[in-house]
Amino acid sequence: MKIDRIPQGCVGLGSTVTLRDFNAGDEVTYELVIPEIADLEKGLVSIASPIGKGLLNKEEGDVVTIAIPSGSTAP
């Protein structure tokens, strides 16, 4: 994999993102990582998880709705 081919300015592996739940007003910060080191309690979210997949290639200011096993969330 060539690092220079990773798009700049959008969410990808290694990105740190802050999400806001508009309904509850809560914010949470995650870093997108490979599945082997994912640890939600430490804020490390797998790029293969529903949240990780829902955030890939998004840009700052995008509004997303992510389907998760317990329903859906719009961070």
N, C-alpha and C positions, 0 to 999 in steps of 0.2 A: 504494500500500500504506500502510495506516495503522499506525503503530508501536504505538498503544495496543491494537491487536487481536492483537498477538503474545502468546501465552500466557506468563505468568510462572511460574517455578519448574520449567520443563522445558527440555530441550535444543532449541535452534533456531539459526538463523543468528546468528553472532557469539558463540555460547557457547564458553567454554573448559572442556574436560572432561578429567579425569584418569581413565585406565582402568587397571585392574589385571588382569593375566592370572593367574588363580588357579592354573593349572597350573605356570607358570614363576616366578611371584612378581614378575614385572616390572611396572613402571608406565610409562605414557607419557601425555603431555599434548598435546592437540590443540585447535586453535581451528577451528570450523566456519565456512567462508567460501564465497563464490560461486566457481563453477568457474574463472573467469578468473584468479583470484589464488591458486589452490591450489598448494601446494608442500610435499609431505610431509616433505622434509628440514628445513623450517623449522617443521614442526608445524601447517601450514595444510591442513586437509582439506576437500575440496569437499562441500557438502551433497548433491551429485548422485552421489557415489561410494558404493560398497557400505558403507563404514564410516560415512559421513555419513548415508545413508538409515537404517542400522541404529540410529543414535543419536537421530535426530529424535524429539521428544516424549517421550523417556525422562526419568526423574527421578533425583535423587541416590539411590544405593543400589540402583537397578535392576540386575539381572543380565541381560545380553543375550548372544546368540550371533549372530555376524555372518558371513554367507557371503561369502568373498572368492575371487578367481580361483584362488588356490593352495590352496583348501580352505576351512575355516571356523575362526574364532577366537572364543573366549569371553573378551573382555576383562574 
